[in-house]
Amino acid sequence: MSDTAQWVHLGTFNTGLEADIVRAALEAEDIPVLVKGDNPGIFGASYQGVVTGGIELLVPDVELQRARDLMPET
């Protein structure tokens, strides 16, 4: 990743499990991922259900197309 890369929105997921599956797939391909909005509240960090407001994944702009190609079909 270059020093000038910007983080861009890849997608927003309703559950922690969905976000974790995509994050793991991207990281397995050496694509860095930032997770934003993972706020499980009173349920704790292991909660994998619906998260109010969703969980946003961001990737470097130079990796956006490759990340999109690796995302599962919905």
C-alpha positions in Angstrom: 0.0 0.0 0.0 1.4 3.4 -0.9 1.7 6.2 1.6 -0.8 8.3 -0.3 -3.6 5.7 -0.3 -6.9 6.8 1.1 -9.4 4.5 3.0 -12.6 4.1 1.1 -16.0 2.5 1.9 -16.3 -1.1 0.7 -19.6 -2.0 2.3 -21.9 -1.9 5.3 -23.0 -5.2 7.0 -25.9 -5.8 9.3 -24.1 -8.3 11.6 -20.7 -8.8 13.0 -20.6 -12.3 11.5 -21.1 -11.0 7.9 -18.4 -8.3 8.4 -16.0 -10.8 10.0 -16.4 -13.2 7.0 -15.6 -10.5 4.5 -12.8 -9.0 6.6 -11.2 -12.5 6.9 -11.4 -13.2 3.2 -9.8 -9.8 2.3 -7.1 -10.2 4.9 -6.3 -13.7 3.6 -5.6 -11.9 0.2 -3.3 -9.3 2.0 -5.9 -6.5 1.6 -5.8 -4.3 4.8 -9.3 -3.7 6.3 -10.6 -1.1 8.7 -13.7 -2.0 10.7 -15.9 0.9 11.6 -19.0 1.0 13.8 -18.6 -2.4 15.6 -20.5 -1.4 18.7 -22.0 -4.5 20.3 -23.1 -2.5 23.3 -24.2 -4.6 26.4 -23.7 -7.9 24.5 -19.9 -7.8 24.4 -17.2 -8.1 21.8 -18.2 -11.7 20.8 -21.7 -10.7 19.8 -22.4 -11.6 16.2 -26.0 -10.6 15.7 -27.5 -7.5 14.1 -25.7 -4.3 15.0 -27.7 -1.0 15.0 -26.3 1.2 12.3 -24.3 -1.6 10.7 -20.6 -2.3 10.5 -18.7 -0.5 7.8 -15.6 -2.0 6.1 -13.0 0.3 4.6 -10.1 -0.7 2.3 -7.3 1.4 0.7 -8.5 3.0 -2.5 -5.8 1.2 -4.5 -7.3 -2.2 -3.4 -11.0 -1.3 -3.8 -11.6 -3.1 -7.1 -9.8 -6.2 -6.0 -11.7 -6.2 -2.7 -15.0 -5.9 -4.6 -14.1 -8.8 -6.8 -13.4 -11.0 -3.7 -16.7 -10.1 -1.9 -19.4 -12.8 -1.9 -22.4 -12.4 -4.2 -25.5 -11.2 -2.3 
